């Protein structure tokens, strides 16, 4: 299973599930990141953490540990 924390820059994927037990993931869902939506990593900090993701015209930065709760599937 692909995790958001492992997605390469510029690759688009679809959210399959979000671990809503984590408060960060709950906040992502409140911001509009829901299963079935497309997301992509647009920027990575020089040391690899945090990462900037984009979905629905929004750009959000989060740590890789936080992004690991978002499970993805590839977009055809």
N, CA, C and O of each residue as an XYZ file, in Angstrom:
304
protein
N       0.848     -1.178      0.000
C       0.000      0.000      0.000
C       0.895      1.243      0.000
O       1.843      1.335      0.779
N       0.591      2.168     -0.856
C       1.352      3.406     -0.986
C       0.892      4.408      0.074
O      -0.305      4.580      0.301
N       1.851      5.060      0.713
C       1.534      6.077      1.715
C       1.928      7.447      1.184
O       2.858      7.565      0.387
N       1.234      8.461      1.617
C       1.533      9.822      1.189
C       2.968     10.204      1.534
O       3.595     10.972      0.805
N       3.483      9.686      2.615
C       4.845     10.010      3.034
C       5.895      9.479      2.057
O       7.029      9.958      2.057
N       5.535      8.497      1.223
C       6.480      7.899      0.273
C       6.270      8.366     -1.163
O       6.991      7.922     -2.057
N       5.315      9.237     -1.405
C       5.000      9.688     -2.756
C       6.087     10.646     -3.254
O       6.526     11.528     -2.517
N       6.513     10.469     -4.498
C       7.535     11.325     -5.092
C       6.935     12.643     -5.562
O       5.730     12.743     -5.791
N       7.785     13.643     -5.701
C       7.352     14.970     -6.151
C       6.723     14.868     -7.541
O       7.263     14.215     -8.433
N       5.578     15.524     -7.706
C       4.912     15.611     -8.995
C       4.021     14.444     -9.365
O       3.302     14.518    -10.362
N       4.046     13.365     -8.593
C       3.217     12.190     -8.880
C       1.856     12.393     -8.225
O       1.763     12.736     -7.046
N       0.812     12.178     -9.002
C      -0.549     12.316     -8.486
C      -1.074     10.944     -8.081
O      -0.852      9.955     -8.780
N      -1.761     10.890     -6.965
C      -2.359      9.644     -6.472
C      -3.707      9.970     -5.858
O      -4.009     11.129     -5.575
N      -4.510      8.945     -5.655
C      -5.847      9.111     -5.090
C      -5.847      8.597     -3.658
O      -5.291      7.538     -3.367
N      -6.468      9.350     -2.778
C      -6.568      8.960     -1.369
C      -7.510      7.768     -1.266
O      -8.654      7.819     -1.718
N      -7.010      6.702     -0.668
C      -7.827      5.506     -0.468
C      -8.419      5.472      0.934
O      -9.586      5.127      1.115
N      -7.606      5.835      1.927
C      -8.071      5.826      3.318
C      -7.215      6.774      4.142
O      -6.066      7.056      3.804
N      -7.797      7.258      5.225
C      -7.088      8.135      6.158
C      -7.263      7.570      7.555
O      -8.375      7.243      7.970
N      -6.148      7.457      8.282
C      -6.188      6.961      9.658
C      -6.723      8.077     10.557
O      -5.953      8.896     11.060
N      -8.010      8.108     10.753
C      -8.663      9.204     11.478
C      -8.406      9.161     12.985
O      -8.923     10.004     13.719
N      -7.622      8.201     13.455
C      -7.312      8.149     14.884
C      -6.279      9.205     15.260
O      -6.180      9.590     16.425
N      -5.507      9.675     14.276
C      -4.502     10.703     14.533
C      -5.142     12.078     14.389
O      -5.936     12.303     13.476
N      -4.804     12.988     15.280
C      -5.404     14.326     15.237
C      -5.017     15.077     13.967
O      -5.816     15.850     13.438
N      -3.803     14.860     13.474
C      -3.366     15.519     12.237
C      -4.230     15.064     11.072
O      -4.651     15.885     10.257
N      -4.496     13.783     10.984
C      -5.311     13.254      9.901
C      -6.751     13.747     10.000
O      -7.406     13.971      8.982
N      -7.239     13.914     11.219
C      -8.577     14.481     11.391
C      -8.610     15.910     10.865
O      -9.587     16.318     10.238
N      -7.546     16.674     11.117
C      -7.487     18.050     10.617
C      -7.413     18.081      9.095
O      -8.017     18.950      8.465
N      -6.680     17.146      8.497
C      -6.623     17.075      7.039
C      -8.013     16.819      6.458
O      -8.382     17.392      5.433
N      -8.770     15.963      7.114
C     -10.122     15.678      6.647
C     -11.016     16.913      6.782
O     -11.842     17.174      5.908
N     -10.860     17.662      7.850
C     -11.638     18.887      8.031
C     -11.278     19.905      6.947
O     -12.138     20.662      6.496
N     -10.012     19.924      6.529
C      -9.577     20.835      5.461
C     -10.062     20.387      4.086
O      -9.948     21.133      3.114
N     -10.594     19.187      4.001
C     -11.152     18.741      2.729
C     -10.460     17.575      2.085
O     -10.887     17.149      1.012
N      -9.410     17.028      2.675
C      -8.735     15.856      2.110
C      -9.515     14.607      2.524
O      -9.463     14.181      3.677
N     -10.227     14.038      1.574
C     -11.103     12.901      1.844
C     -10.792     11.747      0.900
O     -10.214     11.967     -0.164
N     -11.162     10.523      1.263
C     -10.978      9.396      0.353
C     -11.640      9.670     -1.000
O     -12.751     10.194     -1.072
N     -10.932      9.304     -2.060
C     -11.417      9.520     -3.410
C     -10.838     10.765     -4.069
O     -11.001     10.952     -5.275
N     -10.169     11.616     -3.306
C      -9.592     12.842     -3.856
C      -8.177     12.600     -4.353
O      -7.465     11.731     -3.851
N      -7.779     13.391     -5.358
C      -6.422     13.328     -5.873
C      -5.529     14.264     -5.069
O      -5.943     15.347     -4.657
N      -4.295     13.819     -4.859
C      -3.317     14.593     -4.100
C      -1.949     14.394     -4.748
O      -1.686     13.349     -5.343
N      -1.080     15.395     -4.632
C       0.287     15.217     -5.106
C       1.245     15.985     -4.216
O       0.885     16.991     -3.604
N       2.468     15.492     -4.158
C       3.530     16.165     -3.422
C       4.134     17.197     -4.362
O       4.547     16.857     -5.471
N       4.189     18.452     -3.932
C       4.703     19.511     -4.795
C       6.074     20.016     -4.371
O       6.772     20.649     -5.163
N       6.467     19.745     -3.135
C       7.755     20.238     -2.666
C       8.209     19.432     -1.461
O       7.397     18.985     -0.651
N       9.518     19.254     -1.355
C      10.105     18.557     -0.207
C      11.227     19.438      0.334
O      12.024     19.973     -0.438
N      11.293     19.589      1.630
C      12.353     20.378      2.254
C      13.716     19.756      1.960
O      13.799     18.557      1.697
N      14.778     20.545      2.000
C      16.114     20.033      1.661
C      16.534     18.784      2.433
O      17.238     17.939      1.880
N      16.131     18.646      3.673
C      16.496     17.459      4.443
C      15.417     16.378      4.393
O      15.507     15.379      5.106
N      14.399     16.574      3.556
C      13.372     15.558      3.355
C      12.136     15.676      4.224
O      11.196     14.898      4.058
N      12.111     16.614      5.134
C      10.971     16.756      6.032
C      10.842     18.214      6.429
O      11.831     18.764      6.913
N       9.741     18.871      6.272
C       8.410     18.419      5.883
C       8.240     18.359      4.364
O       9.149     18.674      3.595
N       7.026     17.936      3.963
C       6.664     17.901      2.553
C       5.456     18.820      2.348
O       4.661     19.031      3.263
N       5.334     19.358      1.140
C       4.178     20.183      0.794
C       3.312     19.383     -0.163
O       3.798     18.880     -1.176
N       2.032     19.264      0.159
C       1.103     18.541     -0.701
C       0.071     19.514     -1.258
O      -0.160     20.590     -0.706
N      -0.539     19.108     -2.362
C      -1.561     19.945     -2.981
C      -2.784     19.105     -3.275
O      -2.682     17.998     -3.805
N      -3.946     19.643     -2.927
C      -5.233     19.013     -3.230
C      -6.292     20.095     -3.277
O      -6.292     21.002     -2.445
N      -7.180     20.010     -4.227
C      -8.273     20.983     -4.406
C      -7.789     22.425     -4.385
O      -8.455     23.290     -3.817
N      -6.654     22.694     -4.987
C      -6.130     24.052     -5.016
C      -5.504     24.526     -3.718
O      -5.078     25.676     -3.617
N      -5.445     23.658     -2.733
C      -4.831     24.007     -1.443
C      -3.431     23.428     -1.389
O      -3.163     22.369     -1.956
N      -2.544     24.126     -0.708
C      -1.192     23.626     -0.482
C      -0.971     23.577      1.024
O      -1.132     24.579      1.721
N      -0.596     22.392      1.518
C      -0.441     22.164      2.949
C       0.907     21.505      3.189
O       1.301     20.612      2.440
N       1.614     21.932      4.220
C       2.873     21.297      4.604
C       2.644     20.418      5.824
O       1.948     20.798      6.765
N       3.245     19.235      5.785
C       3.158     18.342      6.932
C       4.380     17.449      7.003
O       5.068     17.224      6.008
N       4.628     16.959      8.171
C       5.769     16.075      8.394
C       5.493     14.712      7.776
O       4.340     14.307      7.625
N       6.563     14.012      7.422
C       6.410     12.677      6.825
C       5.695     11.721      7.781
O       4.904     10.885      7.344
N       5.964     11.837      9.060
C       5.293     10.974     10.039
C       3.787     11.219     10.030
O       3.001     10.287     10.198
N       3.388     12.472      9.836
C       1.965     12.800      9.766
C       1.363     12.278      8.459
O       0.228     11.801      8.443
N       2.119     12.369      7.371
C       1.639     11.934      6.063
C       1.539     10.416      5.951
O       0.875      9.908      5.048
N       2.177      9.703      6.839
C       2.159      8.235      6.764
C       0.781      7.644      7.070
O       0.540      6.473      6.776
N      -0.118      8.422      7.649
C      -1.466      7.942      7.940
C      -2.423      8.035      6.773
O      -3.571      7.600      6.871
N      -1.954      8.611      5.648
C      -2.801      8.751      4.467
C      -2.394      7.682      3.452
O      -1.284      7.708      2.921
N      -3.301      6.744      3.189
C      -3.042      5.648      2.258
C      -3.549      6.031      0.877
O      -4.618      6.628      0.745
N      -2.781      5.687     -0.153
C      -3.075      6.104     -1.514
C      -3.171      4.919     -2.456
O      -2.721      3.814     -2.152
N      -3.780      5.185     -3.625
C      -3.755      4.257     -4.735
C      -3.356      5.061     -5.960
O      -3.647      6.254     -6.040
N      -2.698      4.426     -6.909
C      -2.222      5.154     -8.075
C      -3.401      5.556     -8.972
O      -4.431      4.883     -9.016
N      -3.219      6.654     -9.673
C      -4.228      7.172    -10.596
C      -3.839      6.704    -11.997
O      -2.695      6.870    -12.422
N      -4.799      6.120    -12.704
C      -4.507      5.600    -14.044
C      -4.382      6.693    -15.069
O      -4.138      6.413    -16.243
